[in-house]
Every structure is written in C-alpha cells, then in structure tokens.
Amino acid sequence: MRATRPARAGAAVVGRVAVAAVAEILLIECSRNALLYRMEAV
C-alpha cells in the first residue's frame, strides 16, 4: 500500500506534462494556421 502514494504522484506529474504538451501543440498549430490564413488573405 505504501507504493500507491508515489505512483499517484508520478501519474499526476505525467498527466500534467502530457496536458501541457498537448496544449502547447494545439497553440502552435492554431498560430500556424492563423499565419497561413493571413498570408493567403493578403
């Protein structure tokens, strides 16, 4: 039972890192699409 606490902490850290990575990728993709759209509009 002692191993459950560190395992949960590790899972929480991994989850946060995964969410941060996905959010960063989405932001990059959105900004890239916006730039392409602007260049096409001009």
Buried (B, 14 or more C-beta within 10 A) or exposed (E): EEEEEEEEEEEEEEEEEEEEEEEEEEEEEEEEEEEEEEEEEE
